Amino acid sequence: MSHTPADLSITPRDRRFGRGSAQDRHWLGGDPYQTAIYNALSVTFPKGEAFFVESVRAFRDGTPPRLAGEIAAFVKQEVMHTREHVAFNRRVTDAGYDVSGLERTVDTRLAVIRAHPPIASLAATIALEHYTAILAHALLADPAHLDRAEPETAALWRWHAIEEIEHKGVAYDTWLHATKGWTRWRRWSLKARIMLLVTKNFMIDRTRGAMDLLAQDGITGRRAGWGLFHAAFIAPGMVRRVGGAWMSYFMPHFHPWNEDDRALIVQAEHRLALA
């Protein structure tokens, strides 16, 4: 049963960031490790979010009117996210990075998923949407994550995080609709197995991507590995901070809106308005 708040409003915010301005190579306070983590994640967004839209749209027929409206708003948000991360990724390449290897990895992973029935793509989407939602929560809950970033770039990531929280239940509610004739065990079993696979690939691919970018800075081997580990698990420790939220996905009666964190959206919108 869906737990999406009855008064939730999913609002596409048509914003553009960083147009006509150069971006420093290490835009996050001069830190190559944190910059590499965000850059490696951003490279996945254009094709990844197009995949999310494709996966959800495949099951929109017959959805209740409210969910159909939320799907439409979700699509609009994701299309704008894609546009802005295409522009951001262009600034990454303008700063001297070659991201073609990272893009090929995304293509390979998506091709494997698309070779399975569409319900598997939707299961992968709800897993990845859970990742984006809990990372967005952590990002907005502690503004220090981006306080040292270039202002336009920080605004981009906060804007994206706002909308990831706002639409975090859409793919999952579509999943519940698509699997409404399934037993609870069958539904849980597939989503759990897909989440474990997605987690393995997500951690491996994003680490390799960040290591690739660091190697282009001349940072390799143990120095690169320790720097990434420190940034991800110690300070600021984004991965460590989302561990509990990640595990909640496997609990009975999980729904993304079991935690109503819309207060973070209000705070972040105020911060963006001031910026």
N, C-alpha and C positions, 0 to 999 in steps of 0.2 A: 504494500500500500504506500502511496506517495506521501511524503511528509514535506513537500515544498510549501512554504508559507503562502496562505491564501492571498495575502496582500503584497506579494512580491511583484516588483516591476522590473523587467529586463529592458534596459534603455541603451540602445546603440549610441555611442558618443563619437561623432565624426571629428576626430582630432588628427592633426598632422604634426610630426615632430622632426626637428633637425634639418629641415629643408634649407638648402643653400648655405650650410655651414659645415666646416670640416670637423671631424671627430678625432680626438687624440687616440693614438694607438692603444694606450692603457687608460681608458676613459674613466675607470673606477678608482680615482685617487692615486693613479700611477701604479696600481697593484696589478702585475701581469697575471697572477693566479686567479683572482676574482674576475678580472676582465675575461680571461679565457673561459671560465665556467659559463658566464652569461652569453658570451659570443657563441660558444658551442651549442648552447640551448637554443639561441635565436635562429641558428641555421636550420634547425628542425621545423620551425614554425610554419613557413609558407606552405610546404607540401604536407606537413602534418595536420595543419588545421583544415586544409582542403580535404584531407582524408576524413577528418571528424565530420565535416559537413556532409560529405558523400555517405558516410556510414549511417548518420541519423536520418537523412532524407530517404534512405532506402526503406525505412519503416514508418514514415509519417502518415501513410494512408490509413484512414480509420481511427486516427488518434482523436481524443476528445477535443472540442474546440479550444479550450484553454491551453492544452499542451501544443496543439497545432500553432497557436499564436506565439507560444514561447519558442518553438522550433524556428519560426520565421525570424524572431528577434535574435536568437542564437546564431543563425546563419549570417545575419547582417553584422553582428559583432565580430564573428570569426573572419568574415571577408575583410573588414577593416584592420583586424589584427594582422592578417596576411599582408595587406598593402603596406602597413607601417614597418613590419619586420623585413619585407623585401627592401625597403628604403634603408633600414638600419643595417642590414647585411651588406648593402652596397657601400655604406660608409666603412664597414669593417674591411672590405676588400680595398677600398680607397686608401685605408691606413696601411696597406701592404700585405695583408694576409691572403693566402690561397685557401679557399674553403671548399674547393671542388671535391676533395676526398671525403669531407664530411657530408656533402650533398649526396654523393654516391652511396654512402652507408644508409642514408634515409631512404633512397630509392630501393635499395635491396630489401630493407626491412618491410617496406610497404608492399613490395611485390610478393613477398612471402605471405603476408596477411591476406592480400587480395586473392590469392590462389585458393583460399578456403571459402566456405559459404558466407554470405553477408552477415549472418548473426555473429560470426567470429570477429568480423571487423567492428561490429557494434560493441562486442565484449572488450576488444582492445581499446576502443574509444572511451568506454566508461572507466577503464583502468587509467588511461592517460589523462582523462579529464580529472580524475581524483588527484593525480600527481599535480596537475596545474593548479587545482584548487587549494591544495594544502601548501604548496610552495607560495602561491599568491597570499594566503593567509599569513604565513611566516614573514613574507616580505613587507606586508602592510602593518603587521603587529609590532614590528621593530623597525622604525624609520631609519635607524642607524645603518641598515644594510646598504642603503643608497645615499646616505648623507654626503659621502665624499665623491659621488659621481658627478659628471657634468650635468648641469641642470636639465637640459632638454632630454638627455638620455634617461635620467632618473624619472622624469615626467612620463616618458614612454612606458617604462616598466611598471610604474605605479598605475597608470591608466589601464594597461593590459591586465594587471592584477585585479583591479576593481571589477572589470567585466568577467574575468574568470570566476571570481566568487559569485557574482550575480547570476551567471548561467550554469552554475556547477551542478544543478539537478536536472538539466534538460535531457542530456544524453541518458542519464540513469532512469528518468521517468519514461523515456522512449524504450529503453531496455525492458522495464517492467511491463509496458504495453505489449512489446513484441513477444515476451515470454509468458504472457498471462495464463497460457494453458499448460505451462510446465509445472512440475512438482518443485517444491522449495529446494530439495536436494539437487535436482538437475540444474536449476538456475545457479545455486551457490557453487556447485562443483565446477561448472564451466567458467564462471567469472573468477573464481579463486585460482584455477589453473592458468587462465590467461593473465591474471595479475602477476603471478610468480614469473611467468615467461617474460612479460613486459618489463618487470623490475630488473630481471637479469640483463636483458638487452639494453634497457635504459641506462643502467649503471655502467655497463661495459662500453657502450657506444659514446656516452657523454664523456667518460674518462678518456677514451682514446681520442675523441675530438679535441678535448682541452689539451691533451698532451701533444697533439699535432700542432695546435696553435702555439703552444709554448716552445716547441722545437723550432718554430719559425722565428722565435725571439732568441734562439740560442740557449734555451733552458731545457735540459734533457736529464735523463737518468734519475738518480735518487733525489736530486734537487727538485726536479719537476714533480716527482711523485709525492715527496713530502710536502711541498708547497700546496699542491692540490688537496691532499689529505687534511692539512692544517686548515685551509680555507673552508672545506666542506664539513668537517667534523669538529673542529675546535673553535676557531674564531674567523668569521662570525658563526660558522657551524650550522649552516642552513639544513644540511642533510640530517644531522643529529636532532635538530629541533622538530623535524616532521616525522620522526620515527613512530611515535604513538599514534598520530593521525593516520599514517600509512596502515598500521595494524588494525585500525578500526574498520577497515574495508572488509575484513574477514569475519566480523562479528554478526551474530543473528540480528535481523531487523536493521541492518545498516542502510542508511540513506544519507546522501551528502548534506542534506539540511537538518540532520540530527543536531548539528551545531549551527545555530543561527548567528553568523558573524557579520551581519550587515552593518553593525556599528563601525567596523573597520572601513567600509565603503564611505560612510559619512565623513569619517576623519580624513581619509585619503582625498576625497573630493575637495574638502576644505584646504588641504595642503596644496593640491593642484591649482585651486583658485588663487591662492596666495602667490604661487609661483608665476 
